[in-house]
Amino acid sequence: MSERSAYDEAISSGQYQKVTGLIGKYDNVRRLWEDEVMRLFLQPYLQRMLEWKRGRGEGLRILDLGCGSGDGYELLVGAKREDKGLSTHANVAIEPGLLQFYKGIDLNPELIAQAKAIHGQRNMAFVEGNFNELDLEAEEPYDLYFASYGTLSHNGHEQNAQLVAKLAKHGRNGSLIVADWLGRYSYEWQTLWSNDLSREQWMDYLISYIYSEEEKKHRELSSLTLALLCRQEVLAIIQGARRQSKISIRLRQLFDRSVLVGRHMDTADYNPHAQPLRQRVNSLFEPNTRTDLEGLLVNYVPKDGFPAINEFYTMFQSCWNALVGYVIALLRHYDAATASPRPEIERYHPRPLRSAMAEMRRLIAAIHRSKIGDVRANIIEPHLGYALRGLEMGLQRGMGCGHGLVAILELEKEPSRSRTRW
């Protein structure tokens, strides 16, 4: 093979393309914020289940509803153990050999073909089909029934109650169901907010975020019809599933994901007041890139008629801006050219905010003199991204104020005194 053809082959492989986390489906926020928030909330339940399975000499069985090209599988196998020390190099929760069987189902044949090409393992199966019509009677129970990234927003409320009831009947004692919807009160689509919970709220969800502004001018944008849900609606779906299945379905977590960093913050397709915060948080995580931190400051514009939602966003905005402002002030304090006074952490701040501020203070104090490279771009800014993510996890209320509203459910099929769940 000539030198020219060898390079041609390397280039055609796609491996010579420059990868950036600033744009695309798998941008930095997707990988380092959204996927990780899901893993962190799920981690304690998944770890205890795996310990129970390991003690019985059994492997984990997973059913992924709306699996796409296998993103759910990658999310789950990326979950970490909570109790591993810093000296241990292996820290995955689903260790090699613990996955007995994974099955993904999706309506899109191209995505199923892609999933098979990427994850063609013996203990994995990808099936084209509608998960609402899935016949589970001939299959063994699964330990984890998993739906991610708004998958269940394709269904109406009654259809979701029927689906959760079917999964509950099929699962075993201790099985987990992870259900994911779009949030009714995400700031991304403030113009669509409605307090009329007697009617299901649907939106035409534009797939506009994958194109540049120039590209959007010259193409017809595709859209999906998806339901928007709040806390009360999710609780009603779970209660309906309990009635239909006559099974105890315990709500273990209900949380908002991607508060102020959803993809349509940047497009402003549904809210003229939206700021491109996802783009700026992507920049925090991008190697060798310094971010204009002033651009991270949020200016929330309330909407009349939504006092509880406005109260939450005002509180969240205040904490977010306080953390960003604190880091800006710390950087100025440790900059020899300015020598500004070190800012104080106020006692009246909520605990998650005080903890994030203290962590950033310790980090910057320890690293500011380092000569290993651009410590602001590669150490301080990514850590600010993680701290903002921690604020979301610590301050969210599971009201439907994030891009996603996620429920973690556990099945209890045996009396507590004889229960064999993990």
N, C-alpha and C positions, 0 to 999 in steps of 0.2 A: 504494500500500500504506500503510495507516494505521501510526502509530507503534506501536500495540499489536500489530498483526499482525507487524510487523518484529521486535519483541522475541520474540514467540511462535516465529517461524521460527528465530531465533538460538538460543533455548533448546532447541528440538526437535532441532537439529543435534547436540547432545551436546557442543559445544565450550565451553559455559558451565559444564560440570561441573568441580568442583574436583578436581584430580588430586593424589594423594598417593602417595609411594613407600613408605608404611608398611605397606600391605596389598595384596593382589591378586596375580594371576599375575605381573604385571610390576612387582614391588616393587623397591626399591633394590638388594637383594642379587642378585636375578635380573639386573638390567641392569648394575650396576656391579661385581659380584663374579663371578657364575657365567659370564655371557656373556664377560666380559673375561678370565677365567682361560682359557677355551677359546681365545679369540683369541690370547692371549699365548703359549700353548704351540704353537699352530698357525702363528703368524706367520712364523717363519723359513723353514719348509717352503713355505708358501704364497707368500711373497715370491720365493724362488728359483725356484719353478715359474713364476710370472708373468713374471719376467725372461727365463726360457728361452722361454716362449711369445711374449713380445714380440719377442725376437730373431728368431724364425721367422715373425713376422707372423701369428700365430694367436691366437685367443681362447680363453678358459677355458670348459670344459664341466663342469657340476656335476650330479650326481644326488643328490637329497635323499630319504633313506629315512625314512618316517614324518614327512612335512614339516609336518603340522598346517596352520595357516593361513599358513605361510610364515616361521615363526620362524627356521628354519635359514638361509634366504636373508638375513634381516635381520642375523643374527649374522655371517655371512661377509662381507657387504658393509660391515659396520662395522669389519672388521679394518684396522689402520693399518700404514703403512710404518715400519720401524725406523730408517731412515737419514735421515729428514727433520728439518731443523733447526727451531728455534723460529720463524724468520722466515717459514716457508712456511705458507700458510693451507690448502692442499690436502694432505691426508695419508692418503688412503685407499689401501689396497693394490690393490683391484680398481677401477682407474680407469675412468671412462666409456669405453665402447668395447671394454674388455678381456673383458667377459662375452659369450661367443659364444652359450651356451645353458644354461639352468637348467631342470631337470625335477624336480618334486616329486611323490611318490606317498604316499597315505595312505588308510586304510580308511574314514575318516569322511567321508561326502558333504557334511555341513554345513561341516566345516573346509575341504574342497576348494573349495566354493562361496565361502567367505569369502576364501580365498587368491586365487582368481581375481578377486574384486572389489577386493582391495587391490593385487594385483601383476599386473594384466592387461597385460603388456607383450608385444611381438612375439617376443622371444627367450626367453620363459618359457612353461612348460606345467605344469599341475597335473592329475594323473590319479588317479581313485579306484581303489584296488586294493590287493592284498596284495603287499608288496615281495618276499616269499619266492617268489612265483609269477611275478615279473616276467620277461618274455621279452626278453632283450637282444640276441639274435643279429642282428636287423636294424638295430641302432643302432650308431653310431660309438662308440668307447671314450670314456669320460669321464676327465677329469683328476682329479676329486675325487668320491669316493663318501662321502657324509656322513650320519651318523646321530647324533642328539643327544638329551640328556636321558633316558637310560635306554631308548631305543627298542629296543635289541636284547635287553633283559630280557623282552620278550614271547616270545622264542624259548628253547627248550631248547638245551643245549650242542651237540648234534650238528647241529641245525638251523642254529645260528650258524656252525658249521664249514663246512657246505654253502653257506651264503650267502656267507661270505667267500671261499670257493673259487670260487664263480660270479663274484663281482666281480673276483677276481684274474685269472681267465681272460679276462674281457671287457676289463679295463683295459689300458693301454699301459705301456711301460717308463717308470717314474717316476711313475705314477699314485699318488695317496694314498687310503687308506681310513681314515676316522675312525669308530671303533666305540665305543659308549657303553652301559654297564650300570649297574645299581644295585650299590653296594658291599656285600659280605657282612658286613663288620664296622663299618658305620656305627654310631656311638653312638646315633643316632636309634632304632634297633631292636635294642638290646642284648639284649632278651629272646629274640630269634630267632637269636642267634649259634650256629653249629655248626661244629665242627672236622672233621666227617665229610665229607671231600671226595669220598668215593665216591658220595655222593648229592647230587643237585642240590637247592639250597635255594630254596624258593619262599615268597612272602608274599602275603597279601591286603592290597594297598596301598590304604588308605583315602584318599579325596579329601575329607578333613575340614578341611584347612587353609584352605579358601576360605570357611568359615562361622565366625561368632562362636560363643562358648560357648552363648549363648542359642538361636541358630538350630539348633545341633547337637542340642539337647534335643527338638526338635519335627520332626525329619525323619530318614528312613532314609538312611544314608550309602552312597554308591556305592563300589565297590572294584574294583581290577584285580589279577589274578594275575600277579605278576612274579617273575623269578628274581634272586637275590642272588649275586654272584660275587666271588671274591678273585683275587689275582695268579696263583696256580697254575692256576686254572680258565681264565683268559683265555689264559695261555701254552699250555695244552693245546688250546684252540680254534684258536689260530693254527697250532700244529703240525699239527692235524688238517686245516686248510685247505691247508697246504703239501703234505701227503701226497695229498690229493684232487686238487689242481690241478697238482701237480708244478711249481710256480712258486716262486721265491724271494720270500717275503713278509717284509720286514724290519720289525722292531719299532723304531720311532724314539723313541716316548715312551709311557710307561704311567704315568698320574698320577691321584691322588685329587683330586676336586673337591668343594667344600662340606663340608669337615671342620668339624664342630660348628656349621654354620650352615644345614643342610638344613631343609626346611619342617617336618619332623616333630620337630625339636627343640622347637618351640613348642607342638605339640599334646600331646607326651608320650604319644601313643597306644601306643607300643611300648616305652617306657622311663620308668618313674616317676621316674627321677633326672634326666631331661633338663631343661635350663634354656631359657627363651625367648631364646636368644642371637640368633636371626635377627631377632626384633623389635627387639632392642637395637642390632644392627649396622645395621638399616634406619634407626634413629633417628640414628646417626652421620652418615649420608649425607643426611638430610632437612634442607632449608634452614630457617634461623631456628629450629631446634629444638636445645636443649641436652639431652644424654643424661646420665643418672646413670651415670657411668663405673664406679662400684663394682659395678653390676649386670652389667658385662661379665666380671667375674672368674669363672673356671670352677672348678667343684668336681667333677672326674671321679671316678666311683665304679667301681672295677675289677670285673671278673667273673672268678671262679675258673676256672682251666683254660685261660686265654688269655694266657700270659706275654708273648709277643712283641707282641701287640696292646695289652696293658696298658702295656708298656714304651713303646710309641710314644705312646699317649695321655698318659701321665704326662709324657713329655718335651715333647709339644706343649702340654699344659696349662701346664707350668712356663714355657715361653717366652711363650705368650700372656699369662699373668698378669703376667710380668715386664715386658712391654711396656706393658700397661695401667697397672700400678702405677707404672712410670717416668713415663708421661705425667701421671698424677695428681700425682706428686711435682713434676714440672716446672711444672705449672700453679700449684701452691702456692708454688713458689720465685719465680715471676715475678708473683705476686699481691702488690701492695704492702701489703695488709692483713695478710699472714701472714709474708712474707719468710723462708720456710723455706730451709734449705741446698740448693744444687743437687745432685741425686743424681748418682752416678757410674755409668759404664758398666763393668761387670766384664769383665775379659779372658777369663774362663772361659766366658762366654756363647757359644753357637754364632754363627757368622758372620752368618747372616741376621738374628738377633736384634740383634746389635751394630750392624749396618747400619741396621736400622729405628729403633733408639734414637737413633743419631747423627743420622739424618734428622729425627726429631721434635724433637730438641734444637735443631738449626739453624733449623727452621721457627718454633718457638715463640719462640726468642730474637729472630728477625728481625721477627716480626709482633705480639708481645704489646702493644706500645705503639700500634699502629695505631688510628686513629679512624674507619675506614671502615664500621663497623657491628659486629655481633657476630662478632668474629673466631674466637671459640671455636666457635660453632655452624656457621659457614659456611666456615671455613678449617682450623682445627685438627682438629675432629672428623672431617670427611670424610677428611683426610689420615691420621688414625689408622685409619680403615676401610681405606684403601689399604695401610697398613703391615701390618695384620693379614692382609689378602689376600696380601701379599708373604710373610709368614711361612708361610702355607699352601703357597704355591708352592715356597718354599725348603726346607721341612722335611718335606713329605709324602714317602711312600716307595712309592706305587703299590701298596698292600697290599689295598685294598678298604675303607679306613677313612673314606672320604668318602661323601656321598650318591651321588656318581657315580664310576665307575672308567672312565677313558677311554684308549683305545689309538689312537695314530697310526701307521699302517702305510704302508710304501712298497713298490711292486712293482719287482722287478729282473728284467727279462725278456731282457736281453742281457748278454753277457760284459762284464766291467768295462773291458777294453781298447778295446772298440768301442761302449761305451755312449753313447747320445745323450740320456740323461736330463739334466735341468737340473742 
